[in-house]
């Protein structure tokens, strides 16, 4: 795995031969070379996710399978989550989108980064021209690329199932960006401070808790619902349901996500260890 990672940013990386005296490479600016390295790392990280069977199960098969299940069964109506006669997709689609985002930005990146750290890949990449900033940007770019694929498939399935589109697009974009920032920063914090085995177990357990009791998939009534609304999972679920199901903007939920994103980023910068 280390060798594969090195090839993404080592001597074969875009811009590695830019010191030559002839050709277009000699005219590349340092900024262009940095961008090419980040794009190369983004491509590598994205393909690593798409080629990993466990990652595909977590990121695509489970969320999209849940979307079809909730849309085609009377479960939501039986649980009194929607009024009788309401299209189940109004809750199934935002639930699937939220689960997709949490799977990729939090659980998938936490586990992958933790094992990269365990095997010394992060330390090796940090000493290459890519650097720590480029490494983080590459991971962020990969998350965005995978999330776009997930969302495209989810919306395509919803369209085939007859979803009635009433989406607040700006709110959806803002929710996706803030949700990604919050969950990714927390996932990297976890990966950079805990043993890889603990991250593997903990990230999967947290994913289950977010989906089942954290407000990510379904809103919770009563006092528990008030509590989870201030968690990143609950805020993401609330904001996604508002944007996709109601066509509105949940400002409170977006503020909560912003606070978590800032807190997670600051904590990761402070305590993340490459070794």
Beta strands, then each sheet from edge to edge (+ up, - down):
end
